[in-house]
Amino acid sequence: MSRYGLTFTNLWDSSDTVRRHYGSPYTSRALLVDKQGNRVEQAPSLFSAARFQGLVDNLD
């Protein structure tokens, strides 16, 4: 996170609770949630920088 200057909250879910809560069919390495707690996007691997920036730009 610090490498890219990102300062928003992120978490490590070693218990798999978040994956189960959002009903993901796989353990995501990347899950973007808006400030209301709604899943915006998830991926089995990391988002590209361009994809991530596009998703963040469209958040309220």
Steps between C-alpha positions, in 0.01 A plus 500: 500500500768750594691422180212651301411776747165342586363606836155341520415221741600150395498171685642153512222245547680188614176348633321537162209685667484783246501263202209307648311820592514629142422157355812474292536167319877522547745654737560839345837661516325825414162617628391863473221607737340846501449708814151353546647149508378395154724284286611704199732250335701190579759303314692175553818699459607860540336771291716676245584856601278637222205276598537590868519872426190479281306326776610750763421795274140377471441477876286765668 
